[in-house]
């Protein structure tokens, strides 16, 4: 579990799949923590030396869809290019995301996530603190 009280993630027990509780003070931080949590669940280890950068843009109808699209893009890059990321420069405006990511090749991945789901997905804003539970298909 992350040490920061204002942003972080924690695995949640789930019957068949994996679930992750994520919280942060703003949506960009929520995206960042969700990515870190997803990589943590997969037990991904990055190559210690080689660094890579990738960028992409996404647009969605709402923030929940943007969250799923973002995490799905990370899964795709992991599967296609064997890359994962630990530095996230993210900008969101009007349900449009501009992402510049830095990371490295994956040297080990103990668990596989097949997909990010919309199951019970709802971003909750409680007194300026965002939270969401994300269910992953494994």
C-alpha positions in Angstrom: 0.0 0.0 0.0 1.2 3.5 -0.8 2.3 5.6 2.1 0.7 8.9 1.0 -2.6 9.6 2.7 -3.7 12.0 0.0 -3.0 9.6 -3.0 -2.4 5.9 -3.2 -3.8 2.5 -4.0 -4.6 -0.8 -2.2 -5.6 -4.2 -3.5 -9.2 -5.1 -2.6 -10.2 -8.8 -2.2 -12.5 -9.8 -5.2 -14.2 -13.1 -5.9 -12.9 -13.9 -9.4 -10.8 -10.9 -10.6 -8.5 -8.3 -9.1 -9.8 -5.1 -7.6 -7.9 -2.0 -6.7 -9.0 1.0 -4.6 -7.4 4.2 -5.7 -7.6 7.7 -4.2 -6.0 11.0 -5.0 -6.7 14.8 -4.6 -7.3 15.3 -8.4 -8.0 13.3 -11.5 -4.4 13.4 -12.9 -3.1 12.0 -9.6 -5.9 9.4 -9.7 -4.7 8.3 -13.2 -1.1 8.1 -11.9 -1.9 6.1 -8.8 -4.2 3.8 -10.8 -1.3 3.0 -13.2 1.1 2.4 -10.3 -1.4 0.2 -8.6 -2.0 -1.8 -11.8 1.7 -2.4 -12.3 2.0 -3.4 -8.6 -0.7 -6.0 -9.0 1.1 -7.4 -12.0 4.4 -7.5 -10.0 6.2 -5.8 -12.9 9.9 -5.3 -12.7 11.5 -2.7 -15.0 14.9 -3.0 -16.6 17.2 -0.9 -14.4 19.1 0.9 -17.1 17.3 1.4 -20.4 14.8 4.2 -20.4 12.1 4.9 -23.0 9.5 7.6 -23.6 6.1 7.2 -25.2 3.3 9.7 -25.7 -0.3 9.4 -26.7 -3.6 11.3 -26.7 -7.0 9.9 -25.6 -10.5 11.3 -25.6 -13.5 9.8 -23.8 -17.1 10.7 -23.1 -16.5 10.9 -19.3 -13.7 10.5 -16.7 -14.5 6.9 -16.0 -14.1 6.0 -19.7 -10.9 8.1 -19.8 -9.5 6.1 -16.8 -10.3 2.8 -18.4 -8.8 3.9 -21.8 -5.6 5.1 -20.1 -5.0 1.9 -18.2 -6.0 -0.1 -21.3 -3.4 1.8 -23.3 -0.7 0.9 -20.7 -1.7 -2.7 -20.9 -1.5 -2.6 -24.7 2.0 -1.0 -24.6 3.1 -3.7 -22.1 1.8 -6.5 -24.3 2.9 -5.1 -27.6 6.3 -3.5 -26.7 7.0 -5.1 -23.3 7.2 -1.7 -21.7 5.9 -0.3 -18.4 6.2 3.2 -17.1 7.0 4.9 -13.8 7.0 8.6 -14.7 3.8 10.2 -15.9 3.4 13.7 -17.3 -0.4 13.9 -17.8 -2.7 16.7 -18.8 -6.5 16.4 -18.8 -8.9 19.0 -20.2 -12.5 18.3 -21.2 -12.2 14.5 -21.1 -9.1 14.7 -23.3 -5.8 13.3 -22.0 -2.3 14.1 -23.3 0.2 11.7 -21.8 4.0 11.6 -22.0 5.4 8.6 -20.2 8.8 7.4 -19.2 9.7 3.9 -18.3 11.7 0.9 -19.3 11.4 -2.6 -20.8 9.7 -5.2 -18.6 12.2 -7.8 -17.3 9.7 -9.7 -15.3 6.0 -9.8 -14.8 4.6 -12.4 -12.3 0.9 -11.9 -13.0 -1.1 -10.9 -16.1 -4.0 -8.5 -16.4 -6.2 -9.2 -19.4 -8.4 -6.1 -19.3 -9.6 -3.1 -17.3 -13.3 -3.4 -16.7 -16.2 -1.0 -16.2 -17.6 -3.2 -13.5 -19.1 -0.9 -10.8 -16.7 1.8 -11.9 -17.6 5.2 -10.5 -15.2 8.0 -9.6 -16.4 9.5 -6.3 -15.6 13.1 -5.2 -15.9 13.4 -1.5 -14.8 16.8 -0.1 -12.2 17.3 -2.8 -10.7 13.7 -2.5 -11.4 11.4 -5.5 -11.7 7.7 -5.1 -12.5 4.7 -7.4 -12.5 1.0 -7.3 -11.1 -0.6 -10.5 -11.8 -4.3 -11.3 -9.3 -6.0 -13.6 -10.1 -9.2 -15.6 -7.3 -11.7 -15.1 
